[in-house]
Amino acid sequence: MTGRPEPYCDAVTTGQPVAAVSIGATVYPMPAGTGGVDERGRGGPVRTWVDGALVDARTAAVCADDHGLTVGDGVFETAKVVRGVPFALTRHLDRLTASARGLGLPDPDHERVRAAVAAVLADAAEPAEPAEAVADAAPADELMRLRITYTAGPGPLGSDRGTGGPTLIVAAAVATPWPATTAVATVPWTRNEGSATAGLKTTSYAENVVALAYAKARGASEAVLGNTRGELCEGTGTNVFVVRDGELVTPPLSSGALAGVTRALVLEWLDAVERELPLAVLGQAEEIFLTSSTRDVQPVHAVDDRQLVDVPGPVTRRAMAVFAERSAADVDP
Ligand SMILES: Cc1ncc(COP(=O)(O)O)c(C=O)c1O
């Protein structure tokens, strides 16, 4: 607990189709299908509940001096939700703790986060009240993206941290499945594997935003970065696997890559190895795929100007099949 009155802050609105948001002990349900945008095109949910009462969604906001907002002093998790059930939640909570420790934040209370997740997902599954509904809430089989954000909380306007205690935000949004294959683009910026935040899932993702925009401007859905040593590192929100001489390889975490939950499962479930690779491997690899919580295993059909043929190749097909089977058999592996 933060010692702050609850609710200390109201919900966050993003313009995304947010289904429900929980901040602290408070759940703010928002009917899916609204796109988080009202009939006049303004960003924000249609309705927001605070401790059981309907409130104006436009009052929903985190505190203006939240260190997560002012300097990106926070960590987060994104998990896939299938039919209302989050996938690999325990691994995501463990990584949230690892990232928080990396920033010197107090350990997040997993039970509190789980309760917020359960409340948000239960609410997202509820049909909206007809009077308020713009569209029905997400059907039970909907694919959703769960977002857990944990910041340093209110603080000074500089890099010093405040003493108010952390802010916890849990949100869920209806997700669109990724296309069967994708193009990626390399970018002219590097991951700094020696950075204080290397390998931490922090809310300081502006460099990913810039890299992803660069890739999207080139018709790709993901940017792939090398590190300062010219080695393959990762995408802005994905890990990268390549097939070389029939062997499935991914860069080690010493490359500066995030310890992806999906990456770890692929390493556990398949015959794959971690090895340093030059970024140039993307020009030669027989097969390439991305892994992430929302993409699972996604084959790559193009890297910059290079078109790969017969995508997905045999190793990628096997990885997709094994991942689909194992993840369906155990939702919290
Ligand atoms: C930088 C980065 N690398 C890799 C990943 C993939 O990790 P996961 O499989 O846990 O989603 C993410 C996830 O969003 C990420 O932000």
The ligand as a MOL file (V3000), in Angstrom:
LIG
                    3D

  0  0  0     0  0            999 V3000
M  V30 BEGIN CTAB
M  V30 COUNTS 16 16 0 0 0
M  V30 BEGIN ATOM
M  V30 1 C 11.8290 -5.1870 -25.8510 0
M  V30 2 C 11.0510 -6.4610 -25.8330 0
M  V30 3 N 11.6500 -7.5910 -26.2420 0
M  V30 4 C 10.9830 -8.7600 -26.2690 0
M  V30 5 C 9.6570 -8.8430 -25.8870 0
M  V30 6 C 8.9330 -10.1570 -25.9410 0
M  V30 7 O 8.6900 -10.6220 -24.6370 0
M  V30 8 P 7.4270 -11.5310 -24.2700 0
M  V30 9 O 7.5880 -12.8130 -25.0200 0
M  V30 10 O 7.5380 -11.7090 -22.7960 0
M  V30 11 O 6.2070 -10.8000 -24.6680 0
M  V30 12 C 9.0170 -7.6930 -25.4320 0
M  V30 13 C 7.6120 -7.7750 -25.0010 0
M  V30 14 O 6.8490 -6.9070 -25.1390 0
M  V30 15 C 9.7330 -6.4710 -25.3950 0
M  V30 16 O 9.1440 -5.3470 -24.9650 0
M  V30 END ATOM
M  V30 BEGIN BOND
M  V30 1 1 1 2
M  V30 2 1 2 3
M  V30 3 2 2 15
M  V30 4 2 3 4
M  V30 5 1 4 5
M  V30 6 1 5 6
M  V30 7 2 5 12
M  V30 8 1 6 7
M  V30 9 1 7 8
M  V30 10 2 8 9
M  V30 11 1 8 10
M  V30 12 1 8 11
M  V30 13 1 12 13
M  V30 14 1 12 15
M  V30 15 2 13 14
M  V30 16 1 15 16
M  V30 END BOND
M  V30 END CTAB
M  END
